[in-house]
Amino acid sequence: MAAQKLPARAEVWSKMAAYEKRRAAAAPVPAGGSGLPEPGRAAPGGGGPTEGSAAEGSAAEFLLRAGVTAMVREALLKVLEARPAEPVSFLAEYFERLVLAEAAAEPPGPPQRLARALWYVCLAHHSHRTAFDSNAGAAYEVLGCGGRRRAAGVDGRLYSELLRRICQRGAAPAEAAAELLRRVRCRDHEAVPFDVFRYGVLTCCVLLEFAAKADALFAVLGAGDSADSRLCQAVLRALEDALGAGHGPRPGRYLEAGSRLGPDRLALAMDQALQERKLGSSMSREEFLRKATALFIAKVKPVE
Amino acid sequence: MLSPERLSLPGPEYLAQRHVLTYMEDAVSQLLENREDVSQYGIARFFTEYFNSVQQGTHILFREFSFVQATPHNRASFLRTFWRCFRTVGKNGDLLTAQEYHCLLQLLCPDFPMELTQKAARIVLMDDAMDCLMSFSDFLFAFQIQFYYSEFLESVAAIYQDLLAGKNPNTVIVPTSSSGQHRQRQPPNDCNPLEGVEASLFYQCLESLCDRSKYSCPPSALVKEMLSSVQRMTFYGFLMALAKDQGINRALGALPDKGDLFLDPAMDQEIEKLVAHVSGLSVSGPASSSADTANMPARNSPRINSPWKPLHHRRKMDAESEGSNEETDSSEN
């Protein structure tokens, strides 16, 4: 479906094609010079490979007929979209999902659909926006296709459940997740349109990353599970300033927020905080995370 | 957590860097070799198992050498498997010759080249008395360096030669492994009263080698530490230091620390059980079942199954027949 989007992919395919040619060297079957042919095209009487029937053992033909080519292409596409750090385990999991999906012949119940949708959503990082959007689309479809008679669509209950599960995957404090869900939720029997669905899912993913970054920030500020409260306050103030920064057009706002959070500004703020000769109490990791994520949640536009 | 470099690489580069296509191609060719079985079994399931076994590192068992050495992960998996399969040799305190270690390697990889085993043995023996006996751990850690950093070591040998010959190292063009072949491995050991080359200069060359190399290199901070503590360094002295460095071993991640090499309560228990079982029947019968059932081929079972039985009768035999080569030795198994 998205095979034409990235020119880079063409090279992968030509490599695959070259590979198939190599495998098929014994039987001269042209294994699709321009991209990979669809599995159906391998049927006798198709465009090119008429000699294929003569060499019944032709590897390329077998690969096409058995659907291996299509499966491998789909898998590599997913790898390219998601760019996982550990592609081997990613692929192991990917194919395992396929096995499970193949095994479940009848329309899967809500738990399976939820699990599959969750898997789709988490395949690609949200900063890979195209991949993320296409996966969100797939998740939306999977979630909505369970009806006995027709496509049932995604209702508010399934949607909230999915969001809840996404939030469970990360380190975001429970209050933050609950508050976020309150802001983006739909009523249980309401049909959820795709743009709301995507917005909700994306926001949850961003919250998780925000929480992870805040956690990393805290690790820098303190030792173990507590940090100087003055430092934490200063950093939180800077964060709040940055998030609330500017009212101009977007790119400008991003730049301004970025500059406010630059190391020099932060260092200055922290330095000033330490100069105040107040009694240095400490702040716990939980408290810091709660305050930081609250800043983020406050910026989330509620779904009306 | 998130590596932006990974996300911004062009697709093919990302795939190459992570060896995705190596494994995908291998999976497809394995699938083709077993196509009858696979058709019934399910293709997705085949891929699942293939990638699971790659993940677990069992995919290199009994595979051809070209595949075993194809990726860093494969090399690490092979090292790990070798250690797991044959650690009883070390636990027993048996000493083996290079030839015998080579036979063990060939049990896991039939076309494993003798040259690599010999190079590893040279590290242990400092390029001297090649028919000496070596302990398992000495051989294992030297072999690890030689096998995992093969290409790096080729280049190091060439650099070392150039430094010995007094060439300006900064103009040295680091040879690829093929062009380095003809002039490596003749470091004159005692023609110079000041043995070896100057360590700091050597390090500079190695650092720039690591920067440019597309092959795995040991962490340069550790190499620096190693070379900054001495004035001069010989080639084999350097390799020996690499092999003995536990930091490098940890960074490589295939083997445990030297002290933990033979700690394996589960395996011990298993072997105790097995020995009890076997001694009830007949000792060291070749038909006895294997201990490390997951990893071991049936045919090497006599060798590891009787861990308490010293192997010196074999060694004597090998030592007596001076010209014993790998064919005769492997035919014994």
Interface residues (C-beta under 8 A of the other chain):
Chain A: L6 A8 R9 E11 V12 K15 Y19 R23 A59 F62 L63 A66 G67 V68 M71 V72 A75 L76 V79 L80 R83 A85 P87 V88 S89 L91 A92 F95 E96 L98 V99 E102 H125 S127 H128 A212 A216
Chain B: M1 L2 S3 R6 L7 L9 P10 G11 P12 Y14 L15 R18 V20 L21 Y23 M24 E25 V28 S29 L31 L32 R35 V38 S39 G42 I43 A44 R45 F47 T48 F51 N52 V54 Q55 H73
